[in-house]
Amino acid sequence: MNALQTISILLEFVVVALGIMLVVGKKKMYGWCIALTFILYIFYDLANLLSLHISQETLDILFFMATLSILWAIWNIFLEAFRQSSIGPAEEFGIDPRLGKAVGHWADGQTGQSQLFEGRQTLQER
């Protein structure tokens, strides 16, 4: 057995547990999709590692299902994050499109600002 592959499979089990914890502890239903994705990855990795006699077509379908599952989970995480935004996606990335400034927020409540476009007037300056 390849040690790196074994470690990878163990870490995939950890991700499955974290996905389930998201569902149970935080009521985030996308945790099921994260868990399903990594369960499929574990099966895929074990099939290759143990040389199980599973057709490549079956493995490809499982891998595709895992891709769809994580896509659904990430899409829901994305939507959840932007539902909390008052300006839109740019604000989530620290950019206030109305001011042309990047704004960072730290855990202690301090705010750092930097000018994105040198020499460009902001709406407030006009």
C-alpha positions as CSV (number, residue, x, y, z in Angstrom):
1,M,0.0,0.0,0.0
2,N,1.2,3.5,-0.9
3,A,1.6,5.5,2.3
4,L,0.6,8.8,0.6
5,Q,-2.6,7.2,-0.8
6,T,-3.5,5.8,2.7
7,I,-3.0,9.2,4.3
8,S,-5.2,10.7,1.6
9,I,-8.0,8.2,2.2
10,L,-7.8,8.9,6.0
11,L,-8.1,12.7,5.3
12,E,-11.1,12.0,3.1
13,F,-12.7,10.2,6.0
14,V,-12.1,13.4,8.1
15,V,-13.8,15.5,5.5
16,V,-16.8,13.1,5.5
17,A,-17.0,13.5,9.3
18,L,-16.8,17.3,8.9
19,G,-19.5,17.3,6.3
20,I,-21.8,15.4,8.6
21,M,-20.9,17.7,11.5
22,L,-22.1,20.7,9.3
23,V,-25.5,19.0,9.0
24,V,-25.8,17.9,12.6
25,G,-24.2,20.9,14.3
26,K,-25.0,23.8,12.0
27,K,-28.0,22.5,10.1
28,K,-26.2,23.1,6.8
29,M,-27.7,20.6,4.4
30,Y,-24.9,21.0,1.9
31,G,-22.8,19.1,4.4
32,W,-24.5,15.9,3.1
33,C,-23.2,16.7,-0.4
34,I,-19.7,17.3,0.9
35,A,-19.9,14.0,2.8
36,L,-21.3,12.1,-0.3
37,T,-18.5,13.6,-2.5
38,F,-15.8,12.3,-0.2
39,I,-17.4,8.9,0.4
40,L,-17.4,8.5,-3.4
41,Y,-13.7,9.6,-3.5
42,I,-12.9,7.1,-0.8
43,F,-14.6,4.3,-2.8
44,Y,-12.8,5.4,-6.0
45,D,-9.4,5.6,-4.2
46,L,-9.9,2.2,-2.6
47,A,-10.9,0.6,-5.9
48,N,-7.7,1.8,-7.4
49,L,-5.5,1.1,-4.4
50,L,-6.8,-2.4,-3.9
51,S,-7.1,-3.2,-7.6
52,L,-10.8,-4.1,-7.3
53,H,-12.4,-5.4,-10.4
54,I,-14.7,-2.5,-11.1
55,S,-15.1,-1.2,-14.6
56,Q,-13.6,2.1,-15.5
57,E,-17.0,3.2,-16.7
58,T,-18.5,2.7,-13.3
59,L,-15.6,4.6,-11.7
60,D,-16.0,7.4,-14.1
61,I,-19.8,7.6,-13.3
62,L,-18.9,7.7,-9.5
63,F,-16.4,10.4,-10.1
64,F,-18.9,12.4,-12.1
65,M,-21.5,12.0,-9.3
66,A,-18.9,13.3,-6.8
67,T,-18.2,16.3,-9.0
68,L,-21.9,17.1,-9.3
69,S,-22.3,16.7,-5.5
70,I,-19.5,19.1,-4.6
71,L,-20.7,21.5,-7.2
72,W,-24.1,21.6,-5.6
73,A,-22.6,22.0,-2.2
74,I,-20.3,24.9,-3.3
75,W,-23.1,26.6,-5.1
76,N,-25.2,26.5,-1.9
77,I,-22.3,27.9,0.1
78,F,-21.9,30.6,-2.5
79,L,-25.6,31.5,-2.4
80,E,-25.6,31.5,1.4
81,A,-22.6,33.9,1.6
82,F,-24.1,36.4,-0.9
83,R,-27.5,36.4,0.7
84,Q,-25.9,38.2,3.6
85,S,-24.4,40.9,1.4
86,S,-26.1,44.3,1.1
87,I,-24.1,45.5,-2.0
88,G,-23.5,42.2,-3.9
89,P,-20.7,39.8,-4.6
90,A,-18.0,42.5,-4.9
91,E,-18.5,43.4,-1.2
92,E,-17.8,39.8,-0.2
93,F,-14.4,40.0,-1.8
94,G,-13.7,43.3,0.0
95,I,-14.4,45.6,-2.9
96,D,-16.9,48.4,-2.7
97,P,-17.7,49.1,-6.3
98,R,-19.3,52.5,-5.5
99,L,-16.1,53.8,-3.9
100,G,-13.4,52.1,-5.9
101,K,-11.8,50.9,-2.6
102,A,-10.8,47.6,-1.2
103,V,-12.0,47.3,2.4
104,G,-10.7,44.7,4.8
105,H,-12.4,43.7,8.0
106,W,-10.5,42.0,10.8
107,A,-11.7,40.0,13.7
108,D,-11.0,42.8,16.2
109,G,-13.3,45.1,14.3
110,Q,-10.6,47.3,12.7
111,T,-11.0,48.3,9.1
112,G,-8.3,48.7,6.6
113,Q,-8.9,50.6,3.4
114,S,-6.7,50.9,0.3
115,Q,-7.3,52.7,-3.0
116,L,-7.8,50.3,-5.9
117,F,-7.3,52.7,-8.7
118,E,-4.6,55.3,-8.3
119,G,-5.6,58.8,-9.5
120,R,-9.2,57.8,-9.9
121,Q,-11.7,59.9,-8.0
122,T,-14.2,58.1,-5.8
123,L,-17.9,59.0,-5.8
124,Q,-17.4,60.7,-2.4
125,E,-14.7,63.0,-3.8
126,R,-16.8,64.1,-6.8
